[in-house]
Amino acid sequence: MKIFEFAKIEPDASFCTDSGDDNTERVPVERSGHRIVVDDANLYSLGGYNPQFWNVRNTEDTYYPLFKEVWKFNFSTHKWTKIKTQGSMPLELASHAAVRDRKNMLTFGGTGVPFGESSSNDLHVLNLESYKWQHYQCRGDHPEEKYGHAMLLIDDYLYVCGGTTGWIYNIDVHRLNLRTLVWEKLSPKTVSDCDPDGRYRHEIAIHQNKLFMFGGGTAHAAYDFQVVPVFSLEKRIWASVRTVPDNIHGFPAPRRCHSCTQFENDVYVCGGMDGEKITGDVWRLSLVTLQWSRCCDMSVPVYFHSADLTPSGCLYSFGGVTKIDDVRTSVVQRMWLKIPSLKELSWNVLCGLMPQFSEQNKHTLVDLGVPSNFLDRIS
């Protein structure tokens, strides 16, 4: 197991099940525009799109060509499970945004089909233990209905930046107080010369009370990474910082529809496309020195995928487009961003030796002295 090296994770199809009545769907089909969140045990995927499903007849439980579904991928067993949720799942299931808040997945905005004609500015929350949906009734200065925005959870605040209605791109910054459920617009109402261009499918990170924005674009443009727009949460104004190129490889190429994850004071940009070319390169930016470093390549170059980071420092990516406007994938890829702890390493070895866990295995593992917090990861 090496750091900064992507690897494909093959699902164990013999243990892939559907938690509903129909067990025919053993793994999720190829998709793009979905979102994932992860914890130390599982990856959860919500929604997505595949144009091959335009002519599939819908039932009251489906919304093709969007996927009205939540899937769970267990890291210990490599088992996919289609989750049967309770309550009203949102229907805006493409280019929404999602973050994990302890045992909850928070999802905001997104678009139905046709894209842009049924966008959302609602916040829905799925409890990852009970699998019950809630629609939060928020007040205040709501963001407009949009998709392709970036979202970040900082303490008890949810930050939403940019996005598109389908015709107009913006760079608005809004903040939701999750205690009071009141929205507030932070960005100025009037545009200044310092404001970046409106965009979608960009990403954001936080450092020293400032939001850093990476890439993104419009239907006809993709933005570069040499100069990074920065929004001060204290002064509530936009500025920009000039980054430092990799000594050998220079700067990341312009791109949108990439993924971006933050680990401590570093940001990792993976994949994406510039309108003509799909890229699978992985770049790290130090938010302290603003130095870019080219790390490695993804196992499968993709865009419109989704990625998230486990608390123990493993970056997971799922799905995406592998051929522009044509071919999608359901591949799971992962990369460690730091050397795992001895406990994590031992657990991974044990999972490889005993891939088909069962309740009997759990009792055996208890007798062997495996900590209960690792046993709880098996599902």
Secondary structure, DSSP 8 states (H G I E B T S, - for coil): --BT--EEE---GGG-EESSS-----S---BBS-EEEE-SSEEEEE--B-GGGTTS---TT-BTTB---EEEEETTTTEEEEE--BS---S--BS-EEEEETTEEEEE--B-SSTTSSBB--EEEEETTT-BEEEE--EES---SBBS-EEEEETTEEEEEEEESSS-EEEEEEEEETTTTEEEE-S-SS--TTS----BS-EEEEETTEEEEE--B-SS-B--SSEEEEEETTTTEEEEEE-B-BTTTBS----BS-EEEEETTEEEEE--B-SS-B--EEEEEETTT-BEEEEEE-SS--BS-EEEE-TTSEEEEEEEEEETTTEEEEEEEEEESS---HHHHHHHHHHHH--S--HHHHHHHHHTT--HHHHTT--
